[in-house]
Amino acid sequence: FPSSLLQYTPSTMATPSNCDVPNGGADSADDFVETPKLVKVEAETRPDFKELQSIERKRREILLRAELPFWRIIMFWSGTCLKEIASDSLVWTTICIYVGIRIFANYIDYVPESVELLSKTNVGILGGFLSFFLVLFVNQTNGRFLEMYGFSKACSGRIQDVAGLAKTQLPVEVGEKLVRHFNAAHIAGYVGLNAIGMGSPYSKTFFFDHYNAENNLLTPGEMKILSHHDMDNSGLCMKELTTWCQLDVAQARKDGHIDSYQEKYMHDRILLFRAAMDGMYDYTDQPPHFFYIHFLVLLSALYLPLFAIDTAFTGGWGAEKAIGLDVLQGIIVFLQCIFVVGLRSLGTKMIDPYGDDLEDLSVINYVEGTLEICSTIMNARQE
């Protein structure tokens, strides 16, 4: 069991020692013995914090490549479509079909009857429809990606709003407590994404606990109160921490630190944070319809081999054969594979921006940036 540990723990169930007796019964408590019970304990298999940091550094490096000159961009391998294309079996199947037909064409000296028949087909129409649906798919997933990026930045922004208000309007201890709880809710929200969609690489053990220990976000007593929540498999911990923030604000109003208008403004910021986090959960829980994705994959799987056949049969037969033309047509087939498979892979990559792909959103950057800004705000001095 690579993803779990097996441990023996004493069983609370009694097992009869005379179960082989015909009546199968036991007459007294002495006839029962306690036996060990096999219990499956789940082990954390997601990336540890060092691995997450390594992924994050690569993500930030890739983001800086966008403005490089074309000759430098084309030399990269990671974070490009080439890696996906090289591992896609449909690409190699398509190329093999083309190469096989052209080898056969160069081996024979006559023109098969099928060449004239295939010249009457029009694969280009299918290619036009497929291009339209692929571009539409990428446009939709890109819209989702940017929306979820906006939600992440909105969460950070609302925490900064409340930190600024807490610094200027609340006593130090009350303000720091509110900001601690708010940042804890932020991090717990990313951990809870593991419960839905395709899962999340951010775990309580390697992500939340790291920042909690580093920034003293929650006390041991507060962690004990939250222990009934399974942070790795639920967003409820984030919900409760968000409610704690509201309770902190309400208590500050009761203690006379802020008036009702200030209280309402803070509550609005907290609720906007929760709405942004809910938006992330909603999009993650509802990816594009599998029907649509299957439709695109099916069209791709049918179109590319047909395109390879059509291109190979128009490459010349008999006396019209030419190696240079074969190479040129092969490049065209490969470019078509890049277009179809590349667009499909691009759209699929953007469906879940909170995974561990190099193209996903920089969650660590958002969390650490928010913590740093909050620390700057809370420690601000004019003297």
N, C-alpha and C positions, 0 to 999 in steps of 0.2 A: 504494500500500500504506500506508494510514493507520496501521497498527499495527506497522510494521516499517521498517527502513532497508535499503537495498540498497547494498553496497559491493563494489568489485572488489579481490580479493586474488590474488596469484600462485598459480597452480594447481600442485599437485605432480604432476599427470598430464601426461605428454608427449603431444603431438598430432602425428601424422605430417604433414610438410609436403608429401609427395607422394601424398596420399590420392586425388588424381584420376588417378593412374597406373593403368592397367588391372590390374596385379598387386596394387595396393593395398598393397604392402609397402614396407619401408624397409631399406636395406642397411647403414646405419651410424648412429652416434649423431648425426652432423651432419644427418641427415634429419629429426630431431625438433626442434621448437621449443617453447618454453614460452609458453603463452597464458594470458591472465587468465581467472579463473573467477568467476562470479557467486555470491556467498554472501549468504544472507539472515540478517541480524542482527536479533534481536527487540529492539524498543524498549519501554521501560516505559510503559504507558498508564494504569496505575492512579493514584489520587489522590496528589499529593505531600503532604508533611507539613502544609503550610499548609491545604490542602483538608481533610485529615483533622481538623485542629484546628477548622476551621469547622464541620464536621459534628458534632464532639464537643460544641462549645458549644451548638449547637441542640438536641442530645439532652438535655443537662443542663437547658436551659431548659424543654423539654417535660415533663421529669419533675417540675418544680416547679409545673406547671399543675394537677396532680391535685386540689389542695385549694382551688382558686379557686371563687368563687361561680358558679352556673350561667350567669348572664347574661354573664360574662366568658369562660367556657369555650366557649359556643356561638358566640362571635365569631371564634374562631381558624380558620385554614385549614390551615396546615402541621401535620402530625402528626395529622390527623383523617381520618375516613372520607369526608368530602366530596370531597377531592381524588381519591380512587379512584373514587367514584361518578360524578363529573363526566366522567371519562375512559373510563367503561365503556360500550361500544356496546350492551350488552344493556339497560341502563337506558333509553337514548334510544329503542331499538327498541320497548320495552314502552310507553313514554309515547306514542310516535307511533301505535302501534296503537290505544290508547285514544282519543287525540285524533281520529284518522281516523274511527273508528266514531261518535263523538259528533257530529262535523261532519256525517256522513251522516244521523244520526238527526234533527238539527235542520233538515236540508235537505228531508226528505220529510215528508209529513203522514199517512202510514198506518203500520200496525204490520206489519212483515215476519213471515212464518210462522216464520222461524228463531228469533224471539224466544221463542216458546212452546217450541220444541224445546230451546233452550239452557237454559231455566229448569229442565229436568229433570236437568241435569248437576250434579255436586258436586265442584267444583275444590278446595273446602276440605279434603277428605280428603288430596289430594296435598300441599297446603300444610302440613298437620300432620306428615306423614312427612318432608318436606323440612326443616321446622323442627327436628325431632328430630335428624336427621343433621347439620345445620349446627351446632347447639349441641354435639353430641358431638365434631365435628371441631375446633371452637374449644377445647373443654375439653382434648382430646388435645394440640393444638399448644401451648396455654398450659402444660401440664405439661412438655412438652419444653423450652420456653423457660426455665421456672423451674429445671429440672434443669441446663441449660447455664449459667445464671447462677450456680447453686450450684457448678458445677465451676470457673468462673472465679474466684470468691471463695475456693474451697478452694486453688487454686494460689497465690494471693496469701498466704493464711494459712500455708501450709506453708513458704513462703520466709521469712516473718517468724519462724516457729518456729526455723528453722535459723540465721537471723541472730542471734537472741537467744542461742542455744547457742554459736554461733561467737564472739560477743563475750565471753561469760563463761568459756569453757572452752578457747579456742584462742589461740595467739599472734596478735598483730595482723596480721602479713603472711599467715599461714595462713588466718585467719578472713576477711580481706578477699578473698583469692583465691577461697575457697569461695563467698562471697556474690556476687562478680562473676560467676562461672560460673553460679550459680543464676538470677540475674536475666537473664543472656543466654539461658539455656534457656527462660525464661518468654516472652521477646519472640520468640525464634525459633519457639516453638510456635504463636503467632498467625500468623506469616508462613507457616508450613507448611500452614495450613488452606486455602491457595489451591490445594493439590494435589487436594482432594477436594470433593465437593458442588458448590455453586454458585460457588466461588471466594471469595477474600478480598481486600478493598481494601488490606490491610497487606502491603507489599512489603519486600524486603531493602533496596532502594535508598533508599526514602523513609521507612521505618519503623525497621527494625533498625539500619541504618547511622547514622541520626540519634541514637538513644539510645546506641549504642555510642560514637560520637564525643563525645557530651555527658557520658557517665558513665564512660568508659574501662573498659568491661566486659571486652573482650578485647584482648589485645595484637596487634600485626601478625603476630607469629609464630604465635599461636593462631588467628588468622583464616586464615593460610596452611594450617595443619593441617586446618581445616574446609572449605577451598576445594573439595575433591572432592565435597562435598554441594551439591545444587541447593536452596538454602533455600526459594526461591519455589515449588518444585514437589515438596516432600517434607518429611515430618516427621522424617526421619532426623537432621538437624542438632540438633533438640531432643533426640532420644534420646541422641546422643553427648555433648552438653553435660551432660545429666542423669547420664550415666555418669561424666563428668569429676568431677562433684560427689561421687559415691560413691568415686571414686579419691582425691579430696582427703581425704575422711573416713578412708579406709583408711590413707592415708599418715600422717595425724595420729595414728592409733592406733599405727602402727609406730614413730613417733618419740617415743611416750610422752606425748603431750599430753593424751590422753583414755584412759579405760579401755574395756573391752569393752562395758559397759552403755551408756555414753555413745555409743559408736560405733553400737551397735544402734539406739538411739533416733534418732540422726541419719539412719541409713539408712532407718528406717521413715518419717520425715518426707519424705525424698527420694522414696521409692517411692510414698507417698501423692500427692505432687505429680504424678508420672508417671501414676498411675492416673487422677487428675482430668483431666489433659491428654488421656489416651487416651479418656476419656469424651466430651470435646468432639469429638474426631475421630470417634468411633463414631457419635454422634448426627448429626454433619454428613454423614457418609458414607451414612447410611440415613435419608432423609426419609420422611414418610408415603407409603404406596403410591400410585403414580400412578393405579392402578385406582380407588382411593377418591376421589381428587381429580377424576378424569374423571367419575365417577359423580355427584358433587355438581354439577359444572359442567353436565353433561347435564340433570340434574333442574332446575337453575335456568333453563337455556335453554328448557326446555319449559314450566315452571310459570309464569314471569312473563308471557309472551305470552298463555297461557291465562287467567291471572288478569285481565289487562287486557281480554281479550275478554268474559269473564264479567261483570266489573264494568261495562263499557260497555253491555252488552245489558240490564243491570238498572237503567240510569240513567233510564229513561223514554222512551216513544215516543208519537208522535201528540199527543194532548191532554195527556199526562202529562209532557211535556218541561218542564225547568226549568233555566235557566243556573246558578242557585245550586247545584242538585244535581249538575250536571256538574262544577263546580269542586270541590265536596266529594269526589265520587268520584275525581276526578283526584288530589287530595291523598292519598287512601287508596292509590291505585296507586303513587304516588311513595314513600310510606312503606313499602310492601311491597318496593319495589326497594331502599330503604335497608337494610331488614332482611336481605334475602337476599344482596344483593351486599356489603353491609357486613360481615356475618358471614363470608362466604367470603373476602373480602379480609383481614379481621383474622386468620383462621386461617392464610392463606398468608403474611402478613407475619411471623408468629412461627416459621415453619419454619426459617429460617436467621438466627439472631440475630447472626452475625458478618459481616454484609454492610455496605453503606454507606447503608442506609435510616435515617431519623431515629428509627425505632422500635427499632433494634437495640441491642445491649448496648454500654456505654461502655468499650470496650477501652482507650483511651488513659487514661481515668481510673483503671482498674485497674492499668495498667503504671506510670504516674507515681506513683500512690499507694503502690505497693509499693516503688518506688525511693526515695521520700521517707522512708518508714518505716524501710527498711533503713539509709539514711544516718543517720537519727536514732539508731537502735540502735547502729550501729557507732561513732558519735561521742559516745555518752553518757559523761558524766563525773560523778563524785560530788563532786569537790573544787570 
